[in-house]
Amino acid sequence: MDLRQVEIFVAVIEHGSLTGAARALGITQPAVSAALSRLERTVGFTLFRREGRNVVPTSEATLLKAEAVRALAGIGQLDDAAAAIGAAARGSLTVATNPSPGITWLPRIVAAFCQGRPDVTLTLRNRSSQEVRDLLAARAFELGIAEPPFHAGDQVMRRYRFATVMVLRSDHPLARHEVLTPALLDGVGMISMLPGHATTPRLAELFEAAGSRLRIVAHCEFFVISINLAREGVGIALADPISAANAASDTLCIRPFAPTLPYEVAMLQPARGLSLLAAAFAEEVDRQLRPFLLETSP
């Protein structure tokens, strides 16, 4: 059954005449008449009787009209759904991330993305960077965020590099300095990532190059933990700038570290590419990370 014919049929009943339906639909009266004739041939029964200039629906037409209205409403809902999907405002999205972003700064990005998208369901999965790479290749997730190293087979969309910062209590003697250096931190209690994290050996190299002694008092798995330890006075924490900004308070100071010690994450996509919803989320990640970037590589 042709939906345009159904739409014309309903319009004729609602307006009581072929002329009124034609005017409402922006078509000619002969076009309305021809559409009704075709619909009558399709359904196999008479839809209207003429009474002067008006047309009166038959009993069968009245019954058909109720079903036709429901059908057209369904098409309207389908149109609305298609528009929402096209605008990345409906659907579900699963994002896999290594734990540090997933715990610290992705929740804020998710909140901004879901604002105004009540029909979107977003699932965050915390996995190791290696698991993110492997499972994304297996199409288990629609978008991934992971730390290096990256390999030739990884579908890296974009790399983000941040300059790490130092986080310390506001009452720490070194809080009066605008920039912290290995020379200032010589022998000072430091909180770093685990030995296998990319920033840890690089931090040691910078201290060695400056002839300063790196004294690690605690190793942590996540930046947010190192920041919390700094808040408790355990030492001065190395952290990414987003986690540090999220934790900012009157009791904590955030200071640049020189020379620059980069921290890098990347956004990865499955080989099949991104859905419209995943692409919109990637844009939101871009928007929110941009102010913190040391540099961006495509």
C-alpha positions in Angstrom: 0.0 0.0 0.0 1.4 3.4 -1.0 1.8 5.6 2.0 1.3 8.8 0.0 -2.1 7.4 -1.1 -2.9 6.7 2.6 -1.9 10.2 3.6 -4.2 11.7 0.9 -7.0 9.3 2.0 -6.8 10.5 5.6 -6.6 14.2 4.5 -9.8 13.8 2.5 -11.7 12.4 5.5 -10.4 15.1 7.8 -11.1 18.0 5.4 -14.4 16.6 4.1 -13.6 17.3 0.4 -11.1 16.6 -2.3 -10.5 20.4 -2.6 -9.7 20.9 1.1 -7.3 17.9 1.1 -5.6 19.2 -2.0 -5.1 22.6 -0.5 -3.8 21.2 2.8 -1.3 18.9 1.0 -0.3 21.4 -1.6 -1.3 19.3 -4.6 -4.0 19.5 -7.2 -7.5 18.1 -6.9 -7.1 15.7 -9.9 -4.0 14.3 -8.1 -6.1 13.7 -5.0 -8.8 12.0 -7.1 -6.3 9.8 -8.9 -4.7 8.7 -5.7 -8.0 7.7 -4.2 -8.9 5.7 -7.3 -5.6 3.9 -7.1 -6.1 3.2 -3.3 -9.6 1.9 -4.0 -8.3 -0.6 -6.5 -5.7 -1.7 -4.0 -8.0 -2.3 -1.1 -10.9 -3.6 -3.3 -13.8 -1.6 -1.9 -15.3 1.9 -2.2 -13.9 4.5 0.1 -16.2 7.6 -0.5 -19.7 8.5 -1.7 -20.3 11.9 -3.3 -22.9 14.1 -1.7 -23.1 17.3 -3.7 -19.6 18.9 -3.6 -18.5 16.9 -0.6 -17.4 13.3 -0.2 -18.6 11.0 2.6 -16.5 8.1 3.8 -18.0 4.7 3.7 -18.2 2.5 6.8 -15.2 0.6 5.4 -13.3 3.8 4.9 -14.0 4.9 8.5 -12.6 1.6 9.8 -9.6 1.9 7.5 -8.9 5.5 8.6 -8.3 4.4 12.2 -5.6 2.0 11.0 -4.2 4.5 8.5 -3.7 7.1 11.2 -1.8 4.6 13.3 0.3 3.6 10.3 1.1 7.3 9.5 1.9 7.9 13.2 4.3 5.0 13.1 6.0 6.5 10.0 6.2 9.8 11.9 7.9 8.0 14.8 10.2 6.3 12.3 11.1 9.7 10.8 11.7 11.1 14.3 13.9 8.1 15.1 15.9 8.5 11.9 16.4 12.2 12.6 17.6 11.5 16.2 19.9 8.8 15.0 21.3 11.1 12.3 21.8 13.8 14.9 23.7 11.3 17.2 20.9 11.7 19.7 19.7 8.1 20.0 21.3 4.8 20.5 23.9 3.0 22.6 27.7 3.4 22.7 30.4 1.4 24.5 33.7 3.1 25.1 36.7 1.2 26.4 39.4 3.1 28.3 42.4 2.5 30.3 41.6 3.2 34.0 43.2 6.5 34.6 41.1 8.6 32.1 38.1 6.4 32.9 38.2 7.1 36.6 39.4 10.7 36.5 38.4 12.8 33.5 36.1 10.8 31.2 33.1 11.0 33.5 33.0 14.8 33.0 33.1 14.3 29.2 30.4 11.7 29.3 28.2 14.0 31.4 28.6 16.8 28.8 28.0 14.4 25.9 24.8 13.0 27.5 23.4 16.4 28.3 20.4 16.9 26.0 20.6 13.2 24.8 18.1 11.4 26.9 17.8 8.6 24.4 21.5 7.7 24.5 22.9 5.0 26.7 26.7 5.1 27.1 28.7 2.4 28.8 32.3 2.9 30.0 34.5 -0.1 30.3 37.8 0.2 32.2 40.5 -2.1 30.8 44.2 -2.1 30.5 45.6 -0.3 27.5 46.6 -3.6 26.0 43.2 -5.0 26.5 41.6 -1.9 24.9 43.8 -2.4 21.8 43.1 -6.1 21.6 39.3 -6.0 22.2 38.8 -3.0 19.9 40.5 -5.1 17.1 38.0 -7.8 17.9 35.2 -5.3 17.6 34.1 -5.6 21.2 33.9 -1.9 21.6 33.0 1.1 19.4 35.7 3.5 20.6 38.8 3.1 22.7 41.2 5.3 24.7 44.6 3.8 25.6 48.1 4.7 26.4 51.1 3.8 24.1 52.8 1.8 22.8 50.8 1.6 19.6 51.4 -0.9 16.8 50.9 -0.9 13.0 47.6 -2.7 13.3 46.1 -0.3 15.9 43.4 2.0 14.4 44.7 5.2 16.0 42.4 8.1 15.2 44.2 10.8 17.2 47.0 11.1 19.7 46.8 13.5 22.7 50.0 14.7 24.4 49.9 16.6 27.7 52.6 18.2 29.8 52.6 16.5 33.2 52.4 18.8 36.2 53.4 18.6 39.9 50.7 18.5 42.6 51.6 19.4 46.1 50.0 20.7 49.3 49.5 24.4 49.5 51.5 24.5 52.7 54.5 22.7 51.2 57.7 24.8 51.2 58.1 24.4 47.4 54.6 25.8 46.7 56.0 29.3 46.6 57.8 28.4 43.3 56.0 29.1 40.0 57.7 26.2 38.2 59.2 23.1 39.7 62.4 21.6 38.3 64.6 18.6 39.1 67.0 21.0 40.9 64.3 22.2 43.2 63.0 18.7 43.7 66.5 17.2 44.5 66.0 14.7 47.3 62.3 15.7 47.9 59.8 12.9 48.4 58.0 12.2 45.1 55.0 10.2 44.1 55.2 8.6 40.6 53.4 6.1 38.5 54.4 2.4 38.7 57.8 1.6 37.3 56.3 0.2 34.1 54.5 3.5 33.3 56.0 5.5 30.5 56.4 8.6 32.7 58.4 6.9 35.4 61.7 6.1 33.5 61.4 9.5 31.8 61.2 11.3 35.1 64.3 9.4 36.3 66.2 10.4 33.1 65.3 14.1 33.6 66.6 14.0 37.2 69.8 12.2 36.2 70.4 14.7 33.4 70.1 17.6 35.9 72.3 15.9 38.4 69.5 15.7 40.9 68.5 12.9 43.2 65.0 11.4 42.5 63.6 10.1 45.8 60.4 8.2 45.2 58.3 7.6 48.3 55.3 6.0 46.6 54.4 4.4 43.3 50.8 4.5 42.1 48.7 2.9 39.4 46.6 5.9 38.7 47.2 9.7 38.7 44.2 10.3 40.9 45.7 8.1 43.6 49.0 10.0 43.5 47.1 13.3 43.8 45.2 12.0 46.8 48.5 10.9 48.4 49.9 14.4 47.7 46.8 15.9 49.4 47.6 13.8 52.5 51.1 15.1 52.5 52.9 12.0 51.4 54.9 13.8 48.8 54.8 15.8 45.6 52.8 14.0 42.8 53.4 13.8 39.1 50.0 13.9 37.3 48.4 14.7 34.0 47.0 18.2 33.9 43.3 17.2 33.5 43.4 15.0 36.6 45.2 17.8 38.5 42.6 20.4 37.4 39.8 18.2 38.4 41.3 17.8 41.9 42.2 21.5 42.4 41.3 22.8 45.8 42.5 25.3 48.4 44.7 22.7 49.9 46.5 21.7 46.7 48.8 23.6 44.4 49.4 22.7 40.7 52.8 23.7 39.3 54.3 23.2 35.8 57.3 20.9 35.6 60.3 21.8 33.6 61.7 20.4 31.4 58.5 19.1 29.9 57.6 15.5 30.6 54.8 14.4 28.2 52.0 12.0 29.0 50.2 10.5 26.0 46.9 8.8 25.3 45.2 8.1 22.0 41.7 7.5 20.7 41.3 4.3 18.7 38.5 3.1 16.5 37.5 -0.3 15.2 38.5 -1.3 11.7 34.9 -0.9 10.5 35.0 2.8 11.4 32.8 4.9 13.7 29.1 5.1 14.1 27.6 8.6 14.0 27.2 8.4 17.8 30.8 7.3 18.3 32.0 10.1 16.0 30.0 12.7 18.0 31.5 11.4 21.2 34.9 11.6 19.7 34.2 15.3 18.9 33.2 15.9 22.5 36.5 14.3 23.7 38.4 16.6 21.3 36.6 19.7 22.5 37.2 19.0 26.2 40.8 17.9 25.9 41.9 20.8 23.6 42.7 23.3 26.4 45.1 20.9 28.1 47.0 19.7 25.0 50.8 20.0 24.6 50.2 19.1 21.0 47.8 17.0 18.9 48.8 14.5 16.3 46.2 13.1 13.8 
